[in-house]
Amino acid sequence: MENKQIQIKKKMEQTVNLQTHQQRVVEEYKELKDKTTKLRAFILDNPIYLSLDKVEQEDMQKQYDAMCIYCDALESRIKRF
């Protein structure tokens, strides 16, 4: 996992050499990763999360899971740049 993150980070640092559509993918990945990290922190650390009804908690967990899958897809694409 750590090696994968290092690979992605190196690709993201080389954005000047990327085509325009590839730069957009990198930007999209950065934004999504930030949002995913914040949602994860909210789910794990914020007491408000526990006060939400179970359906809302389940939907937020589904959202987080989907965001992780989306991040994985973007990571795979970035590795091929």
C-alpha positions, 0 to 999 in steps of 0.5 A: 500500500505504501509503495502504491502511495509513493508511486501516485505521489511521484506521478502527481508531482510530475503534472507539468509533463502531463496532458491536459486531461491527465492533469484534470484526473490528478486534480480530481484525485486530489480533491476526492482524496481530501473529501474522502479523508474528511468523511472518514474522520467525521465517521470515525471521530465526530460524535455527531455521526453517532447521533445520526439515525442508523439509515443516515449512518449507513448512507454515509458509510456507503458514500465513503465506500463508493468514494474509496472505489472511485479513488482506486480507479483514479489511482489506477489511471494515474499510474498508467500516465 
